[in-house]
Amino acid sequence: MSDSIAIVACSYRFAPEEMMRRVLELLAGQAVAVRGFVVSAQLEQERDLGGGWTALPTDNVDFDFSAYFTGAQAVVARGVSDRPVLFLNDTMFTNHAAKANFRAIWRQLGVLQDIELPAMAGKADPYTTICLRSPWSGLDRYVTTFCFLLNPKALALMLRLRAFADEAGVTHDHDIDTPGWGERLPGAFRQFLKANLAYRRSPYLWYRLRDGAYTPAQLRSKARCIFFEHRLSGAVGEAGCLLPSNAGPRWEAYLTLHERLHRVRRRLGL
């Protein structure tokens, strides 16, 4: 097991101190030294949280990924990029079974460190429609980004994501329903993104678009977040290894059960 790790926690709903407390609760009992960063668009300036933790401000241009990029850059700038980095956002606690997901991903930490290629661990979901495998890695699944681990070589790939977006035309220069947007994306993946955010008759339309209106700028940001999530798994899978925290029937059942129980408790207000 690692004796040191960096953590980047994106928090929109919680104050930095509360987010730090929740993450440290998950780490209770783990013999690991932590250099932590809580990153939030709600902050106006950096501040020390104590215990090796720092609160960092960020913009909200790319939603959660703005915070992830700010945190990843801080990991490099402050000399802790030689260790695994755990990324998570506050939906880990509001929308997911936090302890179960943490337990499942933490068991991958040792092998993630030993792997000599870029490696990423987290809950993996299969491609089930339109784009049935990653156009970059050729794999049939990707790691979701509410909670994921990267080794140093994978962190270097993450820091290239905005350049990958520019190369593909997934920018803020064009609205997603115009020909210029995503013009250099692989064709099926471009349709996959548009089915999530632009095609109103799509059964795969982002659920929030059914309940409310979003500005073109917000939709461009959401499109970039979806692109970043899939492109990161694609880049790591192409060059190295994906480590699903839900691999095998035991851990698949474990996470499925705890996620369902969490949803039930949320509906009951527990």
TABELNOR-V666251 format. One line per field, one symbol per residue. psi: psi as a letter, one per 20 degrees, with the letter a starting at -180 (. if undefined). burial: 1 if it has 9 or more other ideal C-beta (glycine too) atoms within 8 Angstrom, else 0. Layout:
psi = ???
burial = ???
This chain:
psi = qqiqqqpoopphhqqghgggggghghipipmpppoqppppiiqhqqqpiqkjqpppqrrkhkchhggggggghhgghjkkjjrqpppqriihhhirnghghgghhhiigghhhhpirpqpqrppqqpiqfojrpighiqjrqpqkhoqpqrhhhhhhhiighgggghijmrjhqqijqhipkijqpghhghgghhhihohjpijpphhihirqqqhghhgggghggggghhghggghgicppnpikpqhghggghgghgghghghghik.
burial = 010111111111010101110111011000010111111110100000100011111100011111111111111100011011111111010001110111011001100110100111111100100010111110101111111111111111111110011101111001010000110010011111111111000000100010000000001111111111111111111111111111000011011101101100010000
